Amino acid sequence: MECDNSISGLSERTTTEKLREAFSQFGEVVHARVVTDKVSGYSKGFGLVRYATLEDATKGIVGMDGKFLDGWVIFSEYARPDNHPACPRKTWLLPYGHQ
């Protein structure tokens, strides 16, 4: 099942093509998109990469989180899994006594 990665910290020069190219080395990218400003056309600093499988998405996170793309350190994590239940949800642990 497909799984989305949320990408942040992108340079304003990063394009959808560059994002797809960088992440495709870790698995089959079904869709990639850099969110851009409607007026300037430059990146707003974040985007999305959709992988064909959860395993590929995990490889993309491990391979790109904290790495450089277009001279900027980027961050990759599982996107909110509202439409993709196969993607892991973040687990928040409450401090002792607050459970």
C-alpha positions as CSV (number, residue, x, y, z in Angstrom):
1,M,0.0,0.0,0.0
2,E,1.2,3.5,-0.8
3,C,2.7,5.6,2.0
4,D,3.4,9.4,2.1
5,N,6.4,11.1,3.5
6,S,6.3,14.7,4.6
7,I,9.4,16.7,3.7
8,S,10.3,20.0,5.3
9,G,13.3,22.4,5.3
10,L,13.4,22.6,1.5
11,S,15.2,25.4,-0.3
12,E,13.2,27.9,-2.3
13,R,15.2,26.6,-5.3
14,T,14.0,23.0,-4.8
15,T,11.7,21.8,-7.6
16,T,9.3,18.8,-7.7
17,E,11.7,17.2,-10.2
18,K,14.7,17.6,-7.8
19,L,12.6,16.2,-4.9
20,R,11.5,13.2,-6.9
21,E,15.1,12.5,-8.1
22,A,16.5,12.7,-4.6
23,F,13.9,10.4,-3.1
24,S,13.6,7.9,-6.0
25,Q,17.0,6.3,-5.1
26,F,15.2,4.7,-2.1
27,G,12.2,3.2,-3.8
28,E,9.4,3.6,-6.3
29,V,8.1,7.2,-6.0
30,V,4.4,7.3,-7.1
31,H,4.0,11.0,-6.6
32,A,6.2,14.0,-5.5
33,R,5.2,17.6,-5.0
34,V,6.9,20.7,-3.7
35,V,4.4,23.2,-2.4
36,T,5.1,26.5,-4.1
37,D,4.0,30.1,-3.6
38,K,1.4,31.1,-6.2
39,V,2.9,34.5,-6.9
40,S,6.6,33.8,-7.0
41,G,6.6,30.2,-7.9
42,Y,9.3,29.4,-5.4
43,S,9.1,26.6,-2.9
44,K,7.4,27.3,0.4
45,G,9.9,25.0,2.1
46,F,7.9,21.8,2.3
47,G,6.6,19.0,0.1
48,L,5.3,15.4,-0.1
49,V,6.7,12.2,-1.5
50,R,4.4,9.2,-2.0
51,Y,6.1,5.8,-2.2
52,A,4.6,2.6,-3.6
53,T,5.2,0.7,-0.3
54,L,5.7,1.4,3.4
55,E,9.1,-0.3,3.1
56,D,10.2,2.2,0.4
57,A,8.8,5.1,2.5
58,T,10.9,4.0,5.5
59,K,14.0,3.8,3.3
60,G,13.3,7.3,2.1
61,I,13.0,8.6,5.7
62,V,16.2,6.8,6.8
63,G,18.1,7.9,3.7
64,M,17.1,11.6,3.5
65,D,16.2,12.8,7.0
66,G,18.8,15.3,8.1
67,K,20.6,15.2,4.7
68,F,21.3,18.1,2.3
69,L,19.2,18.9,-0.7
70,D,20.0,22.0,-2.7
71,G,22.4,23.1,0.1
72,W,19.7,22.9,2.9
73,V,19.3,20.3,5.6
74,I,15.9,18.6,5.0
75,F,13.7,16.6,7.3
76,S,11.6,13.6,6.3
77,E,8.9,11.8,8.3
78,Y,5.7,9.8,7.7
79,A,2.9,12.2,6.7
80,R,-0.3,12.1,8.6
81,P,-1.9,8.8,7.7
82,D,-5.5,9.9,7.4
83,N,-6.0,8.3,4.0
84,H,-3.2,5.7,4.2
85,P,-3.7,3.4,7.2
86,A,-0.6,1.4,6.4
87,C,1.7,4.4,7.3
88,P,2.7,4.3,10.9
89,R,1.1,6.8,13.3
90,K,3.3,8.7,15.7
91,T,3.0,7.4,19.2
92,W,3.1,10.0,22.0
93,L,4.1,8.7,25.4
94,L,2.7,10.6,28.3
95,P,4.8,11.1,31.4
96,Y,4.2,8.8,34.3
97,G,1.1,9.7,36.2
98,H,-0.7,11.3,33.1
99,Q,-2.0,8.2,31.5
